[in-house]
């Protein structure tokens, strides 16, 4: 089988890893700046799209479909982000008779559009947050609708995700400026300026459910993840299981997730997202029609390869396991490592990675898109990679993640590692007192990281890695509690 990977960085590497295990040929679609990257070096074949911006390359549907035809791809895997939730892209592939590793275009048109998905959830009796989804152009009428929803409210892009096109309006006087700003951001990120408004819950927890459906509508859930620690609506910590859920609430949320996905005619992997208020009531938020960045924590607690499952379903096979055969074990946590400067309000950092040290040890996994010598540019998202750890309990895993980050060394660019360590040391985090407002409340004046200690610098000097010396720099270190 030949797989065109329409993505970049650690996302592409993640798919390449599974392709290698299955014996599939990986074909990397890449822009001009991504020609000298780790994913480029690892892929079996490459196909260049001339250009530097995402709009010229990874988001250009005609170019991507033509690349699939020219490379004689059997499958196109979109990864997460870019065209992974674009119904027009999937329709173009369906017309070309090329298999898309994801849901059909009909499901994306419903589930991948936040307004339609909310309407579907309401019709199925699943709780949703009070909202206004109409496209009112008159300022006076629009304001009346917003007043019905109530302040504070959140303005969201109807298409896409990742925190883009989202603005929180706390007062009437700032609403219109933020509304127009959200429209512009949505247009730039997703090609559509359609936004909607919903009531903003002040201190909710963000819970999401991983679901999977095969082509004959057999559906299962793969339990839940807690994704409440966010900065600017972008997740930076993910955990499984969610400590905030009782077994009864877990059963209610997972059942609601399956009901929504089935109602949309869903197939393949998806993520149903909910908000949980302080009274233990949950509300449907959206259905992301793709695998997510944080799928790794689900893989570690279940001992599964979800990309392998995606290929199985895309090939027409039934789900590999039944619901009763899926049993979570222990606790998994993921943190996202960004090239950014916490001292300067997390301003993205660019440059060449001059040293990269992955500390070895049990139950640690690194999904990285860069190696020593690679350059982080201004063209794309500044995420370098992810660190994922597993332990029998959450407390043990916090300690493991803290120890791992202590020895993880990245030189050449600023990173958020010290900030992540600070969160792990936070008493409220350790006690599980989480909400989407956690960082705003715990770091109201920002963050000033501590400099590297002499011991950390000595460790980097002694354990310096090179691509030809250690397989860990492929970003594919994967030590699982399920392996022996």
Secondary structure, 3 states (H helix, E strand, C coil): CEEEECCCHHHHHHHHHHHHHHCCEEEEEEECHHHHCHHHHHCCEEEEECCCCCCCCCCCHHHHHHHHHHCCCCEEECCCCCCCCCHHHHHHHHHCCCEECCCCHHHHHHHCCHHHHHHHHHHCCCCECCEECCCCCCHHHHHHHHHHHCCCEEEEECCCCCCCCCEEECCHHHHHHHHHHHHHHHHHHHCCCCEEEEECCCCCEEEEEEEEECCCCCEEEEEEEECCCEECCEECEEEECCCCCCHHHHHHHHHHHHHHHHHCCCCEEEEEEEEECCCCCEEEEEEECCCCCCHHHHHHHHCCCHHHHHHHHHCCCCCCCCHHHCCCCCEEEEEEEECEEHHHCCEECCEECCEEECCCCCCEEEEECCCCCCEECCCCCCEEEEEEEEECCHHHHHHHHHHHHHHCEEECCCCCHHHHHHHHHCHHHHCCCCCCCHHHHHCCCCCCCCCCCHHHHHHHHHCCCCCCCCHHHHCCCECCCCCC
